[in-house]
Amino acid sequence: MTINEIQDEIIEEFSGFDDWMDKYQLLIDLGNEQEPLEEKYKTEQNLIDGCQSRVWLVADLVEGGKWNAEGKVIHFKAESDALIVKGIVSLLIRVLSDHTPQEILDADLYFIEEIGLKEHLSPTRSNGLVAMVKQMRVYALAYSTKQ
């Protein structure tokens, strides 16, 4: 699946809910379904700057992936100590993980606006969302220059 196909799938899932309390619950459920991050990765260097909650993000360049049969892709793993933030980072991972560094750098993350996420987050959570996306792109840029 392409990044845009995954985003469209997420937009479809969220469009089934009119009430934002239900959308928050979906975010919490998505976060709870995410694989927990191993303790060894919960280090100071993996914390994302700019998040009020603690968010750890790890990225590995691996051969092939769920969406690309050949070539190197970035596989992301993350965790947060806040339920809604954990849901947000799980959405970002779902969209960007297992794609090439260039695909990640070129991605227009329109799903954030489409599902109304940005306008329904507090300013600090909104800043955290921007910081998470920025960090994922930094990893993509770093790995694209290594290739």
Order of alpha helices (4+ residues) and beta strands (2+ residues): alpha-alpha-beta-beta-alpha-alpha-alpha-alpha
